[in-house]
Amino acid sequence: MGIRRDSPKNSPRKKTTLKHLFDLDPKPYVGSPLPSPRRGGGGTDYEHDGILSTISYCNSVFTFTDPQESPSQQDLKRLKLMDVVSLLKSPKKPLHEQLFSPLMSMVSVNLFRPLPPPSKTSIVSALPDDEELSTFTPLWPHLQLVYDILLRLVLNVDSKKLKDYIDHQFIRNLLYLFQSEDPRERESLKNVFHRIYSRFTSYRSFMRKAMNEVFLRYVFETEKHCGIGELLEIWGSIINGFGVPLKEEHKLFLMRVLLPLHKPKGLQVYHRQLAYCVSQFVQKEPALGGVVVRGILRYWPITNCHKEVLLIGELEELVENIDPDQYRTLALPLCSRIARCFNSCNSQVAERALYVWNNEQFVKMASEAMEEVFPVVVEGMERNLKLHWSKSVKQLTENVKAMLEEMDPPLYDKCLREIHHRESEAHREHIKRQQKWDQIETAAARHSHFLQPTKTICVSSH
C-alpha cells in the first residue's frame, strides 16, 4: 500500500503516553515571529499574507542526505514550522478557515513520502529493550513539528471543517506511515491517529477496517511491519470503550484478527499490546475465555522458546478472568499443554510452566477436573525427575510434586501406579517385539543360502 497525494490534505525515544501528548504544554516555540497585524484596514490582509508565505515556505522538502542542500535553509524551515506551531497554540482567536487548505496541503507534502527500504535490523529495532538499534530518520527535526501541527489542527479545529481535508485517502496515507522504522515517528502517528478516531466519529468504522487490513496482511502475507505494536495500542484504547454485551463485529475481530496475531514469529515485538487487547475482551465478557484459550493453543509454537514463555504467561493471566463455569472444559487441554512444557529442553520454558502452579486461580481450575488433569501432570513431572538435564528444573518439579501430593494423596498414588503399570506393559511389549525380531533374523540366517547369488566359473578361450 503506497501513499497517494491526490487528497488535499532524537536521541533515544522518550516514552510518552496519549495523555501526555493530549495535554501539550501551551508554551509556544521560540522562533522568528509571524508578521503582526497593522492597525487600519490593511492590517488583517498583511498578517494573512505573511502566514501564507510562512506556510508556503514549509512546502519545501529536504532530504537531509543531499550534500547540495543548504543547512541554513533547513534551519530556516524549522523556525518557520515553529512559527506555525506557535500560531496554532495561540488562544487569542480561532484559525481562519482560509488557512485550512494550505496547512493541510503542507502537512501532506511533508509527511506523505516514500519510505526507505526496510533495513536488516528492522525487526530487532522494534524490540523495547533495543532502542539503540532503531533506525532514526534524518527528517525528524522537521517531521516532529509537522506532526505537532497536524495534532493541533485535529485537537483545536471543528472536525466538520476538516472533513474536506482529512478523508479516507488521508487516513490510508497515515496508516502507510506506520511502517516507518523510526519509533519516534510511529509514536507521533499513534497519537494523531487516535485523536482522529476520537473526534471524527463517522470515520471510526472505516478506520477499524483499515487497521484490520494491515493486521491481516501482516499475519497471512508479509510478516513484516514495524507499527503493529502502535496500532494495537490504539485498538487497546478502542476496546476499552466497547459497551457490554459486545457486538458481533467486535467478537469476530477477536477471533479472526487478534488470535491469529499470535502466529507470526515476530510476536515478541508486540506481545504486550496484543495480550492487553485480548484480556480486555475477556474482562468484558468472561464467556469468551474458552475461545481465546483454544485460539492461543492452536497457534502454539513448535521451536520458538521465547514465544512459549510469553504465551504461558498470557494463559496464566487469562485464567484469572475466565468464567469459572468454563474451568472444567478448559482444564485438560490447558494443563496438557503446560505439562508438555515441563519437559521442554529449554530450562526457561520448563521453569515458567512449573511456576504456573503457584497461581491459586490456575490450581483452582485444575482441581475442577482433577481426575482428568492429574494423570497428565504427574506423568510429566515424573519424566522430568528422571530425564531432565537442569538441576533447577528438577528442584522446581520436586516442589510442585509435593504440593500436588498434598492436594489429593490417594489420587496421586493411583496416578503413579498407572504410570508404573504402563511402563511395565511397554517394557513387556518391547521384549516381545525384540524376540520376534530375533526369530526373524534367525530364520533369515538359516535360509541365507537361498539369498546368496549362484557362483559361476568363467573359462578363458585362450
N, C-alpha and C positions, 0 to 999 in steps of 0.2 A: 504494500500500500504506500504510494508515494504522495508527495504534497502537491496540491494544486493551488494556483494563485488566482483562480477566476472569481473568488469571493472577495469584496472589499473588506476588507476586514481591518579556589581560594586557598587557598590553603586548604588543609583537610576539612571536609564538610562538617559544618556545625549542625548538631541535631536540633531541629526545630519542631514545633507542633503546630497543628492547624490553629489553635487558639492564639499562639504567639504571633502568627502572621496575620490573623484577623484583627488583632489589637495593635496594629502597627503604630509606631511612635509618630505622633503628628509633627514632630520637629522637622522642618524642611531641610533638604540637602543644601550644602553650601556650593554655589556655583555662580556663574555670571548672571546677573538679574535680568529678568524679562523686561522689555520696554514698559515703563509705567505710563498710564493714560494721561494725556494732556487735558488741561481744562479747556472747555469750549466744545464746539460742535464736532471737531475732527478728532478728539482725543480717543474715542472708542475705536474708530477705524484704524488709527495709528497702532493702538495696542493689539487689535485683532490681526493686522498685517504682520506685526512683529512676532506674534505667536505662530502664525502660519509659516513665517520664514524659518523660525527655530525648528518646527516640526519637519519642514521640507528638508532642512539640512540633515536631520536624523535619518532620512531615507537612504543616505549613502551608506553602503555596507562595506566594512573592512574585514579582511580575512585574518589579519594579524600574522600571516605567514609569508606574505608577498614583500620582499625587501624594498620594492618601489613605493610602498605605502608610507605616507608621512606620519611619524609618531605625533607630531603636533596636531595634525588634523584628527587623528584618533582621539587625542585628549580633548580637543575642542568638541567633538561629537559627544563624548562622555559628559562634558559640562553642560551641553545643551540638553541632553537627556535628563540630567539632574534638574535643569530648569523646568522641564515639562513635569517631572515628578513634583517639584515644589508648587507648580500651578495647580496640580490635581489635589495636593494636600491643603491648599488654601481654603479656609472655611468662609471667606468673605462673600463670595457669590457663586452661584452654580455655573457650571461649564456651559458655554454657548453651544447650541446644537450644531452650528456650522462647523465646529471643530471635531465632531464625532467622526466624520468620514476621513479627514486627513490623519487623525490619530490612529484609527483602526487600520488604515492603509499602511501607515508607518510601522505599526506593530506587526502586521502580516509580512511586510518586506523583510524585517529583521529576523523574525522567528522562523518563518516557513522557508526552510532551506534544505538542500540535500545533506543528509548526514554522511560522515565519512564511513568507509567500510569498517566493519567490526574488527577490533584488534584481537590478538590471541588471548589477551588477559581479560576479555570482556566478561567471562563468567566469574573468574576469580575476583575481579574488581567489584562485583556486586555483593560479595560476602561482607557482612557487617564488621568483621574483625580485620579486614584487609583494605581499609580505605586508602592507605598509602599507595596501593597498586592501581587505584582508579585512574581512568583516563579523563583528564580535565580539558575542556575545550578552551582554546585561546580567546574565543569570542566572549567569554563570560563577563568581562568588565562592562560590555555593552548589553549583553543579554540579560544580566541581572536587573538593570534599570528598566529594560523593555518589559520584562515580566512584572516588575513593580507597577509600571504604568498600566498594563492590562488589568492587573488585580485591582487597582484603584478605580479604574473605569467600571469594572464589574460591581465593585462594592458601592460606589457613590452615585452611579447613574441609573436611572429607572430602566429596568430590563426591557420594557416595551420600546424605549427609544433606541436600544442597542440591537434589537432583533433583526434589523436590516443588515447588520454587520456581523453579528455572531450567529451564524446559521449552521445548518448541518455540515456543510463542507468545512467551515471554520473548525468545528468540533472534531471532524475527522483528521484535519491537519494537526490539531493539538495532540490527538491520540498517536499519530505517527511519531511525534517528537519524544514520546516515552521510550523510544528505542535508543535515545541518546545515552552514551556511556558515561556522561558527566553526572554524578549523583546530585550535584547542586542544581542542575537544570531540571532533573526529574523531581526534586523536592519542590521547586517553584511550580512546575507543571501540576503536581498533585494538588497544591493549594488553589491554583487558578481553576483547575478543572472541577474541584469540589465546590468552589464558590459558584461557578456557572450552574452546576447541578442544583444547588440550593436556591438560586434566585430565578433561574429560567425553568419554572415548573413544567411548562409544556414540552420541554426537551428531555425530560427525565427518562421516559420510556426509550427514546432513541439512543440516549447516552448509555443506558444499561445494555441495550442490544449491541451497540458498537463496542463496548468493552468486552462483552461476551465473545464477539467475533475474534478479538485479539487473543483471548484465552484459548479458544478452541483451535485457532491456527497454531498457537504455540504448542499445545498438547499433541495434536494429531498430525502436524506437518513439519514445523521447523525446530522446535525445542530450543529456539534462540530468541531471547528478548530480554532486555535489561530492565524493563519497567514493570514486570509482573508484580513485584512487591508493592510498589507505589499504587498500582491500580487496585490491588487487594486491600490496601489501606483505605482507599476511597470506598470500596464496597463494604468494608467493615463498618464505616460510619453510616452507610445507607441501610445495611441490615439492622443496625441498632435502632433505626427509626421505623422498622416494619411493625405494623399492627398485628395483633393476635385475634383470631386464627390467621395463619399465614395464607396468602393467596397461592393458588395452584402454580402460577407463573414462577413464584419465588421458590417453591419446592422443587420445581423442575430445574431451576438454576443450580440448586444444591446438588441434585443427583447427576445432572448432565455436564456441569462445568466445574464446580468446586471439588467434587470427589475425584474426577479424572485428573485434576491438577496434582494429585498425589503420585501420579505415574512418572513424570519426567525425571531424568537423572539430576536436573538442577534444583530439585525440591528444597535442598538445604538453604538456598539463597532466599526463598520467600516463605519458608515453612511457618515462621512465627505469625505472619499476617494471615496465611491460609488457615492455620489452626484457630485463630481468633474468629474468623468468619464462620467456620464450621461450628464452633462452640456457641456462637450467638444463635444459630438456628436451633441447636439442641436445647439451649436455655429457654428459648421462646416456646418450643414445642418438644418436650422431652420424649414424646412418642416417636420422633424422628431418629432417636438414638440407634435403633436397630438398623435402619437404612444406612446410617453413617458408619457404624462399626463394620457392617458387612462390606460396605464400599471400600473402606480402608484395607480390610483383609484381602479384598480382591486384588488390590494393586500393591500387595506386599512385595518388596524387592527380594531378589534371589541372592545377589552377590554384593549389594551395596550396604556395608555395615553402618555407615553414617545415617543413611535413611532409616534403617531398622531402629536405631537408638531414638531417632526423632519420633517415629510412629509409635513406639512403645510408650513414650511419654505422652503423646497425644491421646492414645487409647486410655491411659490411666486417668487423664483429666476428664475425658468424656464419660467414664463410668460414674463420676460424681454427679453428672447432670441427667443421666439416662433415667427414664421412667422405671421404677423398681418392678413394675409388672413385667418388664421385658428381661429381667435378670435371668430367669430360668432358661429362656430360649437362647440367650447370648452367652451364657456361662461356658458351655462346652466349646464352641468354635473359638471364643476369645482365649480361654485357658489353654486350649490345644496349641494355639499359635505361640503363646507365652512359654509353654513347656518346651516347644521346639527351639525357642530362643535360648533356653537354659543350656542346650547342648552346642551352641554356636562356638566355633573355634576362636572367634573374636571375643576376647575377655570382656570388652566394654559392652557388647550386646548381651552376653550372658549375665554380667553383673546387673545391668539395667533391668533385665527381665526378672531377676531374683528380687531386686529392690521393690518391685511392684507389690510383693506380698506384705510390705509394710503399710500399704494403703488399706485402711479399715473398710472403705467402701468396696474395694476390689475383693477383699476377703469375704465380705457380706454377700456379694454377687456370687462368688464361687460356692458359698455354703448353701445357696438356693438349689444347686444341682450337685450336691456332694457326691452322690452315688456315681454320677457320670464323670465328674471332674477329677476326683481323687485318683482313679487308676492311671489317667494320662499324666497327671502331675507327678505322682510318686514314681512312675517309670522313668520320667525324665530326670528326676533328682537322683535316682539310683544309678542311672547311666553316668551322670556327672561324677558321682562319688567314685566310680570305678575307672572312668576313662579320661576325664578332663585333665588337661595339662596344667591349668592355672591353680596355684595354691589358694589364692584369694577367692576364686570361684568355688572351690571345694569348701572353703570355710563358710561362705555365704550359704551354700547349699545345706551344710550341716545346720545352720541357724534356722533356715526355712523348714527343714525336715523336723526339727524339734518343735517348732510352732504347730505344724500340721499334725504331728503325733498327739499333741495336747488337745487339738480340736475334736478328734474322734479316734481314740486309740484302737478300738475293735476294727473300724473300717480300714485304718492304716495297715494293721496286721493282715487283714484279709487281702488288701492290695499286694502286700509283699508276698504272701503265699501264692497268689495268682501269678505274680511275676516269676517266682521260682518255678512254678509248675510249667509256665510257658517256656522258660529257659531249658528245663529238663526235657520237655517234649521236643523242643527244637534240637537239642543235643542228640536225642534218640533218632530223630529224623535224619540228622546229619550222618550218624553212624550207619543207618540203613542205606542211605544214598551212597556212602563210601563203599559199603560192602557190595552193593550192586555193581558199582564201577569196577571193583576188584574182580568180580566174577566175569564181567565183560572183558576185561584185559586178559584174564587167564584163558578164557575161551579163544580170544583172538590169538594169543601166543601158541595155543595148542594146534590151531589150524593155520598157522602162519605160512606153511609151505604152499597152501593154495594161493596165497597172495604174492609169492615170490615169482619173478619172471623166469621163463624157461631159459636154461643156459644153452648156447649154440656154439659150435666149433667151426671156425672159418678155415678152410683148407686152400692154400695158395696153389694156383695152377702152374707156377714156375717150377 
